[in-house]
Amino acid sequence: MKRQARGSGATVIADTSAKQTAEDGPDGADGADGAEGHARASQLRRRLGRADLRAVPETRRALREMLRHWGRAGRTDIAELLTSELVTNALVHTDHDAVLTATVGPAGLRVEVRDFVSRPPQPRPAATDGATHGRGLLLVQSLADAWGVRAHGVGKAVWFELEAGAA
């Protein structure tokens, strides 16, 4: 399903869900559990308005809705937290729009937040002065199964992955 709608903080670029049997998978291999072997792939894609922090809770709700069938309750909480951190960083530290893409499939979840500033993010060491800012990327480093930054034509994308089978 492809749609565009303007919300108070985010523009929905695409919100898609597709079911695919393991037999019809990209590698052509049969699923180990036969007729029960259905893999669900979903994607959430949103354009986030410049410095509009209303997009953070809206994005969390949309992600929660997409992940409600994922079956990894504790991982869903982590996914929401890490997504909030990446979205907040992109909106606060770049003063530009950003684009969120979250994809969940049989292997797990991948969230990517693309912004339009090439300056790389700087994880800050744990502050001892009680500061409440600067710890977002440390959370991503600590809780994600994988994460990174990749440059693109105009700006960068910060991403993380949570594996489906990880505890």
N, C-alpha and C positions, 0 to 999 in steps of 0.2 A: 504494500500500500504506500503510495507516494502522495504526500500532501505538504502544503505550506500554510502555516497559520502564524499570525503575529500574536504572541502572548505579551505579558507585561515585561518580560525580561529576556526571552529567547525566541528565536524564530525556528520552528520545526522545519528542517530541510527534508528529512526523511525519517520515517519510523516504520520499519519493515519487520515482518516476521515471515518465516518460511519453514515448512516442514520438509524434511528430506529423509528418505529411508537410507539406511546404511548401504543397501544394494545399489542405490543410485548415487552414491558418494563420488567425489572427484577421482578417487583412485580405483573405482570399479570393484572394490572388494566387498564380499558379502559380510554382513554384520554377524558377530559372534552369537547374538541372541535371536537370530532368525526374524520372524514376523514381528517380534516385540522390539526390534532394533530400529527405533526412530530417533534421529538426531534432530535437534531443534536449533536453528540458527536465527538469531534476531539481531537487528542493528538499530541503533538510535543515533541520529545525527542532528545537531542543533548549531545554529549560528548564535553566538552570545554577544549581546550589545556591549559596546565599549563602556567600561567602568560601571556597568549595571549589575550590582551585586544581588538584585532580585533573582537573577538567573541561577544563583547557587542553589537555593532551596527548590526551585522549579526543576532544575537538572537532577537533583537528588530524587525527587518524586518520580520523574520520568524513568530514571535508572531503576529505581525500586520496582516500578511497574513492569519494566522489561525483564527484570531478574526474578520476579515472583515464582516462576516455574523452574528456575535453575536448580532448586533443591539443595542449596549450600547456604543455609541461614547465616552462619557466622561469617562466611565469605561475602555475603551480600552486605553486611554491615561494614566490613572492611572496604568493599568496593565503593560504597557510598562515601565513606570518609576520604578515601584517596581521590576519588573523582572531585569531591568538594575542594580539596587542596589544590588540585591542578587547575580547576576552573577559577578559583579565587586568585591564585598566582597569576594566571594569564590576564585576568581583568584588572587586578590591582597594579601589577608591575610593568605592564606594557602600554597602558592607555590606548589600546586598540581593541577591535573586535577579536573574537576567537571562534574557532569551530571545534565542537566536541563530536567525536565519533566513538561510540561504544558498540562492540560486537561480542556477542556471546554465542558459542557453539560447543560442540562436543569436547573440544580440548580445553575450554575455559573462556575467560573474559579478557578482552583487550580494550583499554580505554586510551584514547589519544586526544590531546587538546593542542590544537594548532593555533599559533598566534602569528603576528606579522611583524615581529621584532626579532632580529637575528641574535641579539645579546643572549648568551647562554644563561640558564638559571644557576644560581649559586647556593648550594646547600650550606646552611650556617651550622657551625658546631653548636652543641647543646649549650644554651645560655645558662649562666649561673646567677644572673641578676633578676630572675623572675620574669623576663621578657616573654610576652605572649605571641610575638611574631617571629618568623624565620625558621619555624620547625617543620613546615609542610613537607619539604623534600626529604627531610630525615624520616618522617613517617612513611613516605613512599618507599624510601630505601629499605626501611625496616620491615614493612608489612607486605610489599609486593613480591611475587615470585620472580619477576624480572621487571626492569624499568630502564628507561634511557631517554636520550634526546637525539633527535635527528634534524639536521638542517634541511630546508627545502628552499625553493626559489626565492621566496620573500618570507623570511622568518624561520620558525622552528616548530617542531612538534615534540611535546613531552608526552611519554606514554608509559603505561604499566600493564602488566599481565598478572592474572590470578588463574592458576591451573585448576581445572575442574576436580581433579583427583586429590589435590593437596589438602591437608588437614588444617 
